[in-house]
Every structure is written in C-alpha cells, then in structure tokens.
C-alpha cells in the first residue's frame, strides 16, 4: 500500500510517507498531529483520488494556501485540525473527479477553509460538505453533483462555530441543510432547510426554502427571487435588510411565523413583491 502517514511537508515526495511511496488512487492518507510543517504538493496530483484523507486534531500547519490550493479528490476527507485548509477537486481524467464527503471541524470558528475545483473545464465536484466549525468559503468555481448537500452547524455552539460563504458564480447547490451558524450565499440554491441559524441569500435565486423555529431567512440582493418560502412556528423571514427589490412567488406563513417587512412597500417597484401570499397566522 502506498501513502500512509505524511511525515514532512511535501505530499509529492515519496520519502515523506510512512510507506516510502506517495499516495495513489484508493489509498488511505493521514496528516498527523505530529507534523509541524505546512502541507504542499510539488508535483501535479490533480488526478489523484484517495479513499481517505484524515487531518488529525492538533495539526497546526496549513494544508495548501489560498493562492496555491492542493488539487486532488477523495472518497472521504476528515479535517479536525490545521490553521487553514485550501483544496480544489482535480480534473478526474482517470479517477472519478468527485470528492464524496468532506467533514470540516476546524481548530477555531475563524480558521479559514476554501473549496473549489481545479479549472473551468474540470469535472471536479463535491457531493457532501459537512461544516461544523470554521470560516468556510465555497468558491465561485465550485461544482456540485445533482444530489449534493451542504450541512451546516451541527455543533454545540450553533450560533458561533461556523460561517459558510457561497461565492458568486458557484454551481447551483441542490440541498442546503442548516442547524446553526450562518450561510451567506451569492450562489443559487434549489432547496434550503433552515432549522437554526441564518441564511442570507443575496443576488442568486433560491427555489424552495423551509424555515423552522430558530431559523432565519434574509433575502438581500437586487433581484433575489424565491419561488416558494415556507415559514413555520418560530421561524423568521426578513425582507428589510437592504433596499433592493426582492421577489417571492409563493409565501406560506404558518401560525407562530415571523416576518419583517413593510406592507406599504409591497409590490413593484417596492422593496418586495409576493405574488401568492398565504398568511395563516390568524386562522381560526
């Protein structure tokens, strides 16, 4: 078996691995807490697709940099340490080009993470991204599969542990599930479920949003369109964070739902246009 435990900075140097051979497809790899160096790649590893990458708790170096992210794919990535994690999925010429699952529980709430794909023509995609702690940016070049999901905030400190930024130009995210933290999105989302935390949707469209107790949806950007918004008991919808025009096709407000808006400003060219409002808060 190649790969194993990385003992020095350069991933691409065979002698730096416990197996004395650098990783190949389907290997298991570990960045241990005993490694005090930053992890780099001196060779092109863009077609690499390992089974597992485990960045151990206590590793204090960085994994790549913002200017030079490390390019590869994996079935499962578990990141419990590092002072920064910067990765792009490779082109998948002979491998799947899909990172099936990445779990991000960084050292602190503001430890940076940046995820993307290698190039505009790359097939590299993410299937499941679990964001538990850190300042996580899904870059504008990121790509998702048809069933991808981003899960946010499943930690004890739901409000402060994690923030996720989805960049402008990002591929449409099929599913967002929130149980805390904050997501600010300039990318399109098909279905968002907000059980806790705040989803701020800026310029791109979101098709369907369900907001439950403890959750909050802010529609902010110019031309933001939501097809269906459902606010349940204890959930919040905020339409007054900015002065830009917002449009909702169908809005359901169940008993106990909360909405921040100005009905005097409703209707084009007002701050918001709601085509089909169903307000059941005062229903007998």
Protein Blocks (a to p, Z undefined) as FASTA:
>chain_A
ZZhidfbfblmlmklpmnlpacdehiacdddfkbcbdcddfbdcklgccfbdcddehiab
dedjfklccddddfbdcdfedjbdcddddehlmmnopafbacdddfblklccddddfblk
lcbdcfbdcdfbdcddddfkbccdfkbccdehiafblmlmpccdddehiacdfbacdeed
jdddfbdcfbdcdfbdjdddfkbccfbdcddehiacddfbghiacfbdcddehiacdfkl
bmcdcddfbdcddehiacdddfklgccfbfbdcfbacdfklpZZ
